[in-house]
């Protein structure tokens, strides 16, 4: 059972306020019962699913809403402990392959899906996608779910000549990031039901759809850029979020620098070790009784060198990319916060303008302009979605970093254990003397 | 009063032997038992170091370090007493003087080396300053080691000058110079650096000399790289300290993650700090290697001395042969060897019978002298080879033993380092898991 705020539901648009149960609205009205997910909530909102929803500005909402209360329950119970039993959508990105054509060379990845959701025609899918397909998906999600935080993709552009786009290391890092991205989307209670995600996971050929999508993309992107309105009263919690993000991204940057520095120092240490070990071998060659012990030490240093090499590689591959991914996440989150500010600013401006006009006309107060109403809805929707996404993000972040840092500790422990084993195994060799002077120690 | 007792003991001690199986024990104990030695009757240590200022030979003010040499007769302690040791102060230059004296007086012995005069093979944190307390301390230990090695050597430990050095502060320098070793010292230096071709050296000594060259170059290389390795290791550990700071800062903006991060940060600080002790310990290993770097030089000197003696013998022999040939020619009138006299005879005519007689007589004297010289040199060479080879064997066994031990303690150090690393990162992991 999830504790805390209920998960955000599909954004609704042009509906009279009374018919919609906003998580935020529910809080303000304060009946405690409405705060916790219960079958009541499910019943109350099942009606939404059947209606044709559209966003405040008229664009159809391209989300597939929960068709039944039971699946809603499932989503609400999902929370942050990712028990395999409650999840019904599993995605994986693997098997990178290089494609060479006359026009270009690129990498595709296998996207495998396993699901019991009725929104999908089949229980299993396996398709091949390239980076720009992921980019398409992300853009579609951003446009169709503007009030939600969309996980980031790994960097799009790589400097040719500086980074080898086809090196095993680069492709492996990218694959992991794409896998992470898709899993995060699949775990999101709203995003995972997005029609575009469905298409992405199931369609044999994305290209056709992409062509059409390209045209609409242009128009959509203008949507939430800015209304040019100035924000007056940003709620405290969002200011706190923005401040946190600033400080957090600073810390990420520092950790990135430290990690890079450590890798550099370790690499230089490795260079010296690789010269150090062989000197013992050279020495062994001119000694008689000390020959075995010296060779033993040379071998030991060589083993430690290999272990160090592995450690540095692990840190490069596992640690740095995740830090950088979170830096991108911070940027994505900041963008969403900015959008929210704009929506609120627009509302404030319209509210003011309406109040002004009302004064002028001196008409009755009962008629609240639907335009303003719609803005208010948007703000409240946005705030609810954002808060839910924020909490989810914080929780995931905690888990991710716990996992990441534990991994760092593990890698270092493994390194020392390998070295320990090497030195311990050389001790008996060092004690062991020639047969003429047999000795036990 | 102690001197008399010592003299008695000295008489008893000559010529005892030691079975090789007893050499398994640790170095000090081994040194005490090896051969008949001073160390059996006298406890020796270099207990302290102090800074002094004074005027040097050119009347300039200088600061230098003196070392306290303490001695205590072992007999005096057996009766349950614990008498205060006798002591005197010596500076490094006096130790050097002692060693030079021993080198010259016992050329067939691989004389133990002194700790280095100036700090070399320094990695960045380590000071190259001779006044640095760590350097002084390591030098004190090195000087003590030097004395113990000498005092346990079956030949060197019997030396009177050594005993004087250990027991009487004043007048020692004068006593050393009175031995007249200085004159030999100069010719020794010349001989060691001169190039000459020996026709028939003892192959064992030639091999040993090659080995000493290898040992010198290898240990020198090893020490240089080891210093660089230490430098890099220092860098790796210290940079981790930055994690401590950033985790602390980060924990301030987190709610549930804060505690775990903060504690992990402390472990990172501890990790960074641990490298100082680790590298301090490793210096001991470096010192052991250095001792054998310098020992290699001493070994080389012994081999070279053999070559020099052999060369002198060969020169004397060939001189003798040529003189004999000259005599023969003079006697028979057949010129086989070139000589100026022969040439001038051809050019300006024969010499008179009286002149010939004189020359023949001179040659005969020279031949007699030459034969004496050859006999002496042959004896000298044989004696030298015999004694030197014995000490070289002793040195070889000591070296194998000491270096094996050094490698073992180095391995133990590394094991300890690894265990500490595992401990710290396991602690940090626990903290991360609580995040």
Interface residues (C-beta under 8 A of the other chain):
Chain A: X244 X247 X248 X251 X254 X255 X258 X261 X262 X265 X266 X268 X269 X272 X273 X275 X276 X279 X280 X282 X283 X286 X287 X289 X290 X293 X294 X297 X300 X398 X401 X402 X405 X406 X409 X410 X412 X413 X415 X416 X417 X419 X420 X423 X424 X426 X427 X430 X431 X437 X439
Chain B: X20 X21 X24 X211 X214 X215 X218 X219 X221 X222 X225 X226 X228 X229 X231 X232 X233 X235 X236 X239 X240 X242 X243 X246 X249 X250 X253 X256 X257 X260 X264 X400 X403 X404 X407 X408 X410 X411 X412 X414 X415 X418 X419 X421 X422 X425 X426 X428 X429 X432 X433 X435
